[in-house]
Structure formats: C-alpha cells, structure tokens
Amino acid sequence: MGAGDLPAMGRIGFIGAGNMAGAIMGCLSKEYDMMASRRSVNALRALESQYDITTTTDNAELATSCDIVFICVKPQSAEGLMSELSEVDFSNKLVISILAGKRISFFTERLTNCTRVVRAMPNLGLLVEKGATAYAVSDACTPEDEYKAHILLNAGAYAVKVEEDEIDTITAVSGCGPAFISYFLKSLEDAAIRHGLGKGIAQKLLFQTVLGTCEYLRTSDLDYDGFISKVASKGGATRAGIDAGKREGVDEAISAMVDAAIVRARELGR
Ligand SMILES: NC(=O)c1ccc[n+]([C@@H]2O[C@H](COP(=O)([O-])OP(=O)(O)OC[C@H]3O[C@@H](n4cnc5c(N)ncnc54)[C@H](OP(=O)(O)O)[C@@H]3O)[C@@H](O)[C@H]2O)c1
C-alpha cells in the first residue's frame, strides 16, 4: 500500500510502549505519523531508531499531540496513568485500549471529555503478522472511528468486532492463547524427549503438526470431533492417547486454565 492509499489517521500515539505496543507498531505502515511514550529513555531511543518515530517520557504531551491514543501500559499502572492524563482534553481523540480487564467505562469515567473508546484484545501473533485481535467500541464511536480502528487493528492480524462483555473470555482464549498453546507444546515436546527423541527434531515435527492441523481445520468441513475420529481409529495409538488424556483430566485442566484467566482478567479490571 503506498502512502497515498493510507486512510488519514492523524498522529497515532502509544502510551506504554512495551512488548505489545511494539508488536502493533511493527505491523503498521511506517508511513503513519507515530509517537510513543514509556519511562525508560534508553528503550525510547531504541524505538526511535527501530520505527523512525517521535518519543517522549511525558504521557500528557503524547496524548495532547496525538489524534489516536493507544493505551498499552499494564492494567496495574492504569489508575496512575489516568491521573497523569487528567489535564488532557480528549474530546477530539480516539482512545484504543489493549489493557486486560479494563472496561471502556474505566476510561470514559476518568479522562476529560473522553467518549470515543475502542477496547481491543490483541495477541502476540502480531510479532509475525499473524495476530488475532477482538475489539469492542463505545456507543459514541463514529463510523469513521470504527473504520480507523478496523484498519489499525487488522494490520498483521485477523481482527473482529465483538460485544464488550465477550472480551474477558476472549482474553483467556486468544489473548492468553499463545502462551497456553506453547505450554501444551512444551508438554508434548518434554514427553517426546523423555522417550529419547532429540529436541530439534521433536520441535520441528510439532511446529509443522500445529501448522498442518490448523490449516486443515480452517479449510475443511470437519469439526474437531470429526477430525479426531479421522485420526483416532478404534484400537489405534491416537485413540489410546486421547483416552489416557480423558482419564487423567486434561479437559478439566484446560477448562481450569481458561476459568482462571477469566477470573484474573476481571480482577485486573477492578
Ligand atoms: N503480552 C500479551 O500477550 C498481551 C496480550 C493482550 C493484551 N495485553 C495487554 O497489553 C498491555 C501491555 O502488555 P505488555 O506485555 O506489552 O507489557 P510490557 O511489555 O510490560 O509493556 C508495558 C510498558 O508500559 C510502560 N509503562 C509502565 N508504566 C508507565 C507509565 N506510567 N507511563 C508510560 N509507560 C509506562 C513500561 O515501560 P517503562 O518501564 O519504560 O515505563 C512497559 O514497557 C497490558 O495491559 C496487557 O493486559 C498483553
């Protein structure tokens, strides 16, 4: 896409330019006018050279000079940040928060004249431009705001608009998903190594297996159970493994992981 094809966004700012903000910035066209803030000056210098952007340690200065303000600090830092931004007039700004747990009302109630808020839940697939992002918008968002959010959040990701009440569950599924899936893969790899397989070959086979499985499920008419039945024939090795997983409570363990993540996301929102 050439510079002339980019929708006009004005200046896009990122407050709390850490891992996730960096991943989002990395997926956005360098043609956008971007700015970032965090407290570490050394980290800001690195961001300046990596993304060719303006930086500041002053969050209020960033918010004042940007048209779209991404809020990317940890949820635990959100309340302090709101105080830092108390003098900024948000009436002409679109806020995009990626904070786990924090509801749209958290921002509209604390920031001056702030009504247009997008609450997004991205994931670290953005690091390889294969992110999965869900977002909800406040009632005051205009069609133009929604269009801008759609363009920005679709960069390097599959982004989908949802209801805000769905976001804590989405946090526990696709937000936490890359770590959950890595956890599952590590368990498979550890088991393979315990049985004498080399780490390198186990990992290569597992990565390719995940890619192939996801691609097949995505493109075929079979659902999970249909696909499992195709692989796990009666009396076979796959069926023996799945039966052992059921006996050992794998379903319950996975369900507990999702439940715990939802509970924690809600706690972070308080
Ligand atoms: N990581 C994920 O997979 C993921 C997925 C979905 C959503 N999220 C959400 O994304 C947010 C950021 O997560 P992350 O993993 O990117 O964390 P992170 O790497 O720790 O980034 C947060 C950044 O905020 C900066 N910061 C802290 N206090 C600040 C302040 N007062 N003003 C300006 N900057 C400040 C920190 O840098 P300094 O110390 O230099 O200030 C830090 O780099 C969280 O709210 C999380 O819920 C994360």
The ligand as an SDF file (V2000), in Angstrom:
LIG
                    3D

 48 52  0  0  0  0  0  0  0  0999 V2000
    1.5820   -9.5520   26.3510 N   0  0  0  0  0  0  0  0  0  0  0  0
    0.4800  -10.0430   25.8050 C   0  0  0  0  0  0  0  0  0  0  0  0
    0.4600  -11.1390   25.2510 O   0  0  0  0  0  0  0  0  0  0  0  0
   -0.7950   -9.2220   25.8260 C   0  0  0  0  0  0  0  0  0  0  0  0
   -1.9050   -9.6610   25.0930 C   0  0  0  0  0  0  0  0  0  0  0  0
   -3.0510   -8.8600   25.0790 C   0  0  0  0  0  0  0  0  0  0  0  0
   -3.1000   -7.6870   25.8100 C   0  0  0  0  0  0  0  0  0  0  0  0
   -2.0360   -7.3210   26.5520 N   0  0  0  0  0  0  0  0  0  0  0  0
   -2.1130   -6.0940   27.3320 C   0  0  0  0  0  0  0  0  0  0  0  0
   -1.1140   -5.2470   26.8550 O   0  0  0  0  0  0  0  0  0  0  0  0
   -0.6670   -4.4040   27.9010 C   0  0  0  0  0  0  0  0  0  0  0  0
    0.8300   -4.3450   27.8650 C   0  0  0  0  0  0  0  0  0  0  0  0
    1.3590   -5.6310   27.9980 O   0  0  0  0  0  0  0  0  0  0  0  0
    2.8570   -5.9240   27.5750 P   0  0  0  0  0  0  0  0  0  0  0  0
    3.0140   -7.3910   27.5900 O   0  0  0  0  0  0  0  0  0  0  0  0
    3.2170   -5.1590   26.3420 O   0  0  0  0  0  0  0  0  0  0  0  0
    3.6310   -5.3060   28.8280 O   0  0  0  0  0  0  0  0  0  0  0  0
    5.0230   -4.5590   28.8670 P   0  0  0  0  0  0  0  0  0  0  0  0
    5.9540   -5.1130   27.8470 O   0  0  0  0  0  0  0  0  0  0  0  0
    5.4510   -4.5540   30.3010 O   0  0  0  0  0  0  0  0  0  0  0  0
    4.6440   -3.0830   28.4050 O   0  0  0  0  0  0  0  0  0  0  0  0
    4.1150   -2.1150   29.2570 C   0  0  0  0  0  0  0  0  0  0  0  0
    5.0060   -0.9150   29.1600 C   0  0  0  0  0  0  0  0  0  0  0  0
    4.4110    0.1480   29.8950 O   0  0  0  0  0  0  0  0  0  0  0  0
    5.4790    1.0050   30.2800 C   0  0  0  0  0  0  0  0  0  0  0  0
    4.9850    1.8040   31.4080 N   0  0  0  0  0  0  0  0  0  0  0  0
    4.7730    1.4430   32.6800 C   0  0  0  0  0  0  0  0  0  0  0  0
    4.3010    2.4690   33.4030 N   0  0  0  0  0  0  0  0  0  0  0  0
    4.1960    3.5110   32.5410 C   0  0  0  0  0  0  0  0  0  0  0  0
    3.7690    4.8590   32.6640 C   0  0  0  0  0  0  0  0  0  0  0  0
    3.3390    5.3660   33.8280 N   0  0  0  0  0  0  0  0  0  0  0  0
    3.7950    5.6340   31.5690 N   0  0  0  0  0  0  0  0  0  0  0  0
    4.2250    5.1690   30.3710 C   0  0  0  0  0  0  0  0  0  0  0  0
    4.6570    3.8940   30.1900 N   0  0  0  0  0  0  0  0  0  0  0  0
    4.6290    3.0870   31.2580 C   0  0  0  0  0  0  0  0  0  0  0  0
    6.6370    0.0900   30.6240 C   0  0  0  0  0  0  0  0  0  0  0  0
    7.8730    0.6870   30.2390 O   0  0  0  0  0  0  0  0  0  0  0  0
    8.7130    1.6130   31.2620 P   0  0  0  0  0  0  0  0  0  0  0  0
    9.0090    0.7670   32.4550 O   0  0  0  0  0  0  0  0  0  0  0  0
    9.8990    2.0220   30.4470 O   0  0  0  0  0  0  0  0  0  0  0  0
    7.8160    2.7610   31.5890 O   0  0  0  0  0  0  0  0  0  0  0  0
    6.3930   -1.1200   29.7190 C   0  0  0  0  0  0  0  0  0  0  0  0
    7.3000   -1.1800   28.6460 O   0  0  0  0  0  0  0  0  0  0  0  0
   -1.2460   -4.9530   29.1980 C   0  0  0  0  0  0  0  0  0  0  0  0
   -2.2460   -4.1030   29.6780 O   0  0  0  0  0  0  0  0  0  0  0  0
   -1.8230   -6.3070   28.8110 C   0  0  0  0  0  0  0  0  0  0  0  0
   -3.0270   -6.5730   29.5410 O   0  0  0  0  0  0  0  0  0  0  0  0
   -0.8800   -8.0310   26.5670 C   0  0  0  0  0  0  0  0  0  0  0  0
  1  2  1  0
  2  3  2  0
  2  4  1  0
  4  5  1  0
  4 48  2  0
  5  6  2  0
  6  7  1  0
  7  8  2  0
  8  9  1  0
  8 48  1  0
  9 10  1  0
  9 46  1  0
 10 11  1  0
 11 12  1  0
 11 44  1  0
 12 13  1  0
 13 14  1  0
 14 15  2  0
 14 16  1  0
 14 17  1  0
 17 18  1  0
 18 19  2  0
 18 20  1  0
 18 21  1  0
 21 22  1  0
 22 23  1  0
 23 24  1  0
 23 42  1  0
 24 25  1  0
 25 26  1  0
 25 36  1  0
 26 27  1  0
 26 35  1  0
 27 28  2  0
 28 29  1  0
 29 30  1  0
 29 35  2  0
 30 31  1  0
 30 32  2  0
 32 33  1  0
 33 34  2  0
 34 35  1  0
 36 37  1  0
 36 42  1  0
 37 38  1  0
 38 39  2  0
 38 40  1  0
 38 41  1  0
 42 43  1  0
 44 45  1  0
 44 46  1  0
 46 47  1  0
M  CHG  2   8   1  16  -1
M  END
$$$$
